[in-house]
Amino acid sequence: MAIKSLLNAEKQCCLAGDVASTRKDIVELSFKDGAWKTLNYQIVLLSKRRRGQLKEWRHRRGWQWRAHVRGVQPQRATRLHRWLHNGPHHL
């Protein structure tokens, strides 16, 4: 399951201090599965565990998401854009 892979990747990347890989793994695994609610839940969970790392990750994730949103329906793209700027609790 992708979530187990996601959490294992997050743990390995965090121990290595590799924020870029953490961000990439979370976005790629969640996008591949189309698991938007799961992505939201995991970000909230990770924010409680890794506040400093999440702040940097959230700041940089927008560029990667924009590449994925190009092929998504306009309504979903608008929600993703709003989520990027306001956080997961504003959907």
N, CA and C atoms as a LAMMPS dump frame, in Angstrom:
ITEM: TIMESTEP
0
ITEM: NUMBER OF ATOMS
273
ITEM: BOX BOUNDS ff ff ff
-5.0000000000000000e+02 5.0000000000000000e+02
-5.0000000000000000e+02 5.0000000000000000e+02
-5.0000000000000000e+02 5.0000000000000000e+02
ITEM: ATOMS id mol type element x y z
1 1 1 N 0.843 -1.185 0
2 1 2 C 0 0 0
3 1 3 C 0.887 1.246 0
4 2 1 N 0.434 2.258 -0.677
5 2 2 C 1.219 3.479 -0.845
6 2 3 C 1.444 4.218 0.473
7 3 1 N 0.479 4.159 1.376
8 3 2 C 0.618 4.893 2.635
9 3 3 C 1.753 4.325 3.472
10 4 1 N 1.876 3.005 3.511
11 4 2 C 2.994 2.417 4.247
12 4 3 C 4.313 2.85 3.625
13 5 1 N 4.362 2.867 2.31
14 5 2 C 5.564 3.34 1.617
15 5 3 C 5.82 4.806 1.933
16 6 1 N 4.742 5.58 1.969
17 6 2 C 4.838 7.006 2.266
18 6 3 C 5.44 7.243 3.641
19 7 1 N 4.936 6.55 4.635
20 7 2 C 5.434 6.745 5.995
21 7 3 C 6.858 6.234 6.158
22 8 1 N 7.185 5.131 5.502
23 8 2 C 8.566 4.64 5.547
24 8 3 C 9.515 5.625 4.874
25 9 1 N 9.098 6.165 3.735
26 9 2 C 9.933 7.139 3.026
27 9 3 C 10.119 8.398 3.863
28 10 1 N 9.044 8.852 4.523
29 10 2 C 9.127 10.048 5.358
30 10 3 C 10.105 9.834 6.502
31 11 1 N 10.038 8.667 7.114
32 11 2 C 10.927 8.382 8.24
33 11 3 C 12.387 8.355 7.788
34 12 1 N 12.662 7.683 6.674
35 12 2 C 14.029 7.603 6.159
36 12 3 C 14.555 8.976 5.766
37 13 1 N 13.724 9.752 5.089
38 13 2 C 14.153 11.082 4.65
39 13 3 C 14.367 12.019 5.832
40 14 1 N 13.512 11.907 6.832
41 14 2 C 13.651 12.759 8.008
42 14 3 C 14.934 12.442 8.759
43 15 1 N 15.209 11.161 8.93
44 15 2 C 16.433 10.765 9.627
45 15 3 C 17.671 11.245 8.883
46 16 1 N 17.574 11.302 7.563
47 16 2 C 18.694 11.77 6.756
48 16 3 C 18.694 13.296 6.627
49 17 1 N 17.63 13.951 7.107
50 17 2 C 17.526 15.402 6.991
51 17 3 C 17.262 15.855 5.57
52 18 1 N 16.62 15.008 4.787
53 18 2 C 16.411 15.262 3.364
54 18 3 C 14.978 15.711 3.112
55 19 1 N 14.711 16.995 3.264
56 19 2 C 13.368 17.538 3.115
57 19 3 C 12.867 17.403 1.682
58 20 1 N 13.728 17.608 0.706
59 20 2 C 13.307 17.545 -0.696
60 20 3 C 12.764 16.167 -1.052
61 21 1 N 13.409 15.115 -0.609
62 21 2 C 12.922 13.766 -0.9
63 21 3 C 11.619 13.475 -0.177
64 22 1 N 11.486 13.967 1.039
65 22 2 C 10.234 13.781 1.769
66 22 3 C 9.087 14.405 0.993
67 23 1 N 9.266 15.63 0.583
68 23 2 C 8.24 16.35 -0.173
69 23 3 C 7.896 15.607 -1.449
70 24 1 N 8.892 15.206 -2.192
71 24 2 C 8.672 14.525 -3.463
72 24 3 C 7.934 13.209 -3.265
73 25 1 N 8.34 12.425 -2.292
74 25 2 C 7.702 11.13 -2.055
75 25 3 C 6.241 11.285 -1.652
76 26 1 N 5.953 12.212 -0.775
77 26 2 C 4.579 12.417 -0.33
78 26 3 C 3.689 12.817 -1.497
79 27 1 N 4.126 13.779 -2.283
80 27 2 C 3.328 14.25 -3.414
81 27 3 C 3.164 13.164 -4.464
82 28 1 N 4.244 12.509 -4.847
83 28 2 C 4.187 11.492 -5.895
84 28 3 C 3.309 10.306 -5.513
85 29 1 N 3.481 9.767 -4.318
86 29 2 C 2.692 8.608 -3.91
87 29 3 C 1.208 8.942 -3.802
88 30 1 N 0.878 10.093 -3.249
89 30 2 C -0.525 10.473 -3.104
90 30 3 C -1.152 10.795 -4.452
91 31 1 N -0.417 11.473 -5.316
92 31 2 C -0.956 11.821 -6.626
93 31 3 C -1.171 10.572 -7.469
94 32 1 N -0.228 9.654 -7.417
95 32 2 C -0.326 8.42 -8.2
96 32 3 C -1.598 7.654 -7.849
97 33 1 N -1.962 7.636 -6.582
98 33 2 C -3.166 6.935 -6.139
99 33 3 C -4.422 7.803 -6.238
100 34 1 N -4.263 9.101 -6.527
101 34 2 C -5.412 10.003 -6.552
102 34 3 C -6.039 10.14 -5.172
103 35 1 N -5.233 9.99 -4.16
104 35 2 C -5.717 9.964 -2.776
105 35 3 C -5.635 11.354 -2.158
106 36 1 N -6.559 12.223 -2.509
107 36 2 C -6.512 13.612 -2.044
108 36 3 C -6.804 13.701 -0.55
109 37 1 N -7.804 12.966 -0.074
110 37 2 C -8.127 13 1.359
111 37 3 C -6.996 12.388 2.177
112 38 1 N -6.41 11.341 1.652
113 38 2 C -5.287 10.707 2.338
114 38 3 C -4.106 11.654 2.408
115 39 1 N -3.85 12.359 1.316
116 39 2 C -2.769 13.339 1.301
117 39 3 C -3.001 14.392 2.377
118 40 1 N -4.217 14.896 2.454
119 40 2 C -4.571 15.893 3.456
120 40 3 C -4.321 15.358 4.867
121 41 1 N -4.792 14.155 5.146
122 41 2 C -4.619 13.549 6.47
123 41 3 C -3.141 13.38 6.812
124 42 1 N -2.356 12.892 5.863
125 42 2 C -0.94 12.658 6.119
126 42 3 C -0.191 13.964 6.372
127 43 1 N -0.558 15.018 5.675
128 43 2 C 0.1 16.309 5.888
129 43 3 C -0.191 16.823 7.294
130 44 1 N -1.432 16.688 7.733
131 44 2 C -1.767 17.102 9.096
132 44 3 C -0.985 16.263 10.1
133 45 1 N -0.937 14.953 9.883
134 45 2 C -0.188 14.062 10.769
135 45 3 C 1.291 14.436 10.806
136 46 1 N 1.874 14.645 9.637
137 46 2 C 3.291 14.997 9.572
138 46 3 C 3.562 16.364 10.189
139 47 1 N 2.603 17.269 10.084
140 47 2 C 2.81 18.605 10.649
141 47 3 C 2.937 18.546 12.163
142 48 1 N 2.273 17.597 12.768
143 48 2 C 2.367 17.46 14.216
144 48 3 C 3.704 16.868 14.626
145 49 1 N 4.282 16.07 13.749
146 49 2 C 5.546 15.404 14.063
147 49 3 C 6.762 16.207 13.635
148 50 1 N 6.661 16.929 12.57
149 50 2 C 7.836 17.574 11.978
150 50 3 C 7.53 19.019 11.587
151 51 1 N 7.263 19.858 12.539
152 51 2 C 6.839 21.225 12.234
153 51 3 C 7.823 22.004 11.363
154 52 1 N 9.094 21.975 11.702
155 52 2 C 10.081 22.723 10.923
156 52 3 C 10.223 22.198 9.514
157 53 1 N 10.224 20.894 9.389
158 53 2 C 10.361 20.284 8.072
159 53 3 C 9.112 20.546 7.239
160 54 1 N 7.935 20.495 7.853
161 54 2 C 6.703 20.731 7.122
162 54 3 C 6.648 22.158 6.594
163 55 1 N 7.111 23.108 7.384
164 55 2 C 7.072 24.502 6.954
165 55 3 C 7.86 24.683 5.658
166 56 1 N 9.037 24.109 5.6
167 56 2 C 9.834 24.196 4.378
168 56 3 C 9.177 23.419 3.249
169 57 1 N 8.651 22.241 3.56
170 57 2 C 8.002 21.412 2.55
171 57 3 C 6.803 22.133 1.957
172 58 1 N 5.968 22.741 2.793
173 58 2 C 4.775 23.43 2.317
174 58 3 C 5.15 24.628 1.449
175 59 1 N 6.22 25.296 1.803
176 59 2 C 6.675 26.443 1.036
177 59 3 C 7.077 26.039 -0.385
178 60 1 N 7.686 24.873 -0.524
179 60 2 C 8.213 24.453 -1.821
180 60 3 C 7.293 23.562 -2.641
181 61 1 N 6.26 23.001 -2.045
182 61 2 C 5.461 21.995 -2.747
183 61 3 C 4.65 22.555 -3.905
184 62 1 N 4.344 23.839 -3.871
185 62 2 C 3.513 24.441 -4.909
186 62 3 C 4.019 24.216 -6.314
187 63 1 N 5.302 24.302 -6.521
188 63 2 C 5.843 24.136 -7.871
189 63 3 C 5.626 22.732 -8.391
190 64 1 N 5.781 21.758 -7.551
191 64 2 C 5.579 20.379 -7.99
192 64 3 C 4.098 20.112 -8.256
193 65 1 N 3.23 20.645 -7.42
194 65 2 C 1.799 20.453 -7.626
195 65 3 C 1.343 21.093 -8.92
196 66 1 N 1.859 22.248 -9.251
197 66 2 C 1.438 22.927 -10.477
198 66 3 C 1.677 22.058 -11.708
199 67 1 N 2.731 21.299 -11.707
200 67 2 C 3.005 20.397 -12.826
201 67 3 C 1.943 19.302 -12.906
202 68 1 N 1.451 18.823 -11.777
203 68 2 C 0.433 17.773 -11.766
204 68 3 C -0.951 18.312 -12.118
205 69 1 N -1.245 19.534 -11.743
206 69 2 C -2.583 20.098 -11.893
207 69 3 C -2.928 20.388 -13.351
208 70 1 N -1.97 20.5 -14.208
209 70 2 C -2.237 20.854 -15.601
210 70 3 C -3.258 19.939 -16.273
211 71 1 N -3.262 18.659 -15.951
212 71 2 C -4.182 17.73 -16.589
213 71 3 C -5.43 17.42 -15.777
214 72 1 N -5.683 18.174 -14.714
215 72 2 C -6.801 17.894 -13.815
216 72 3 C -7.989 18.776 -14.178
217 73 1 N -9.191 18.318 -13.864
218 73 2 C -10.404 19.085 -14.122
219 73 3 C -10.317 20.459 -13.458
220 74 1 N -10.904 21.49 -14.09
221 74 2 C -10.805 22.859 -13.547
222 74 3 C -11.288 22.999 -12.105
223 75 1 N -12.39 22.344 -11.747
224 75 2 C -12.903 22.476 -10.377
225 75 3 C -11.914 21.895 -9.37
226 76 1 N -11.349 20.748 -9.676
227 76 2 C -10.381 20.13 -8.769
228 76 3 C -9.107 20.981 -8.715
229 77 1 N -8.69 21.526 -9.853
230 77 2 C -7.497 22.371 -9.88
231 77 3 C -7.688 23.592 -8.988
232 78 1 N -8.892 24.172 -8.997
233 78 2 C -9.18 25.326 -8.146
234 78 3 C -9.094 24.942 -6.675
235 79 1 N -9.63 23.784 -6.31
236 79 2 C -9.557 23.332 -4.915
237 79 3 C -8.116 23.083 -4.495
238 80 1 N -7.333 22.48 -5.38
239 80 2 C -5.927 22.226 -5.062
240 80 3 C -5.167 23.533 -4.883
241 81 1 N -5.46 24.5 -5.746
242 81 2 C -4.804 25.805 -5.649
243 81 3 C -5.147 26.46 -4.307
244 82 1 N -6.419 26.416 -3.926
245 82 2 C -6.852 26.995 -2.652
246 82 3 C -6.17 26.279 -1.486
247 83 1 N -6.068 24.959 -1.597
248 83 2 C -5.427 24.165 -0.553
249 83 3 C -3.954 24.521 -0.408
250 84 1 N -3.276 24.757 -1.537
251 84 2 C -1.863 25.119 -1.491
252 84 3 C -1.629 26.41 -0.726
253 85 1 N -2.538 27.361 -0.901
254 85 2 C -2.336 28.67 -0.293
255 85 3 C -2.879 28.777 1.127
256 86 1 N -3.925 28.02 1.441
257 86 2 C -4.573 28.171 2.742
258 86 3 C -4.354 27.014 3.694
259 87 1 N -3.876 25.905 3.194
260 87 2 C -3.662 24.74 4.044
261 87 3 C -4.785 23.73 3.912
262 88 1 N -4.576 22.526 4.409
263 88 2 C -5.515 21.435 4.214
264 88 3 C -6.856 21.608 4.914
265 89 1 N -6.919 22.39 5.967
266 89 2 C -8.162 22.537 6.718
267 89 3 C -9.133 23.513 6.067
268 90 1 N -8.785 24.141 4.937
269 90 2 C -9.643 25.124 4.28
270 90 3 C -10.402 24.563 3.085
271 91 1 N -10.421 23.262 2.887
272 91 2 C -11.181 22.687 1.778
273 91 3 C -12.594 22.584 2.212
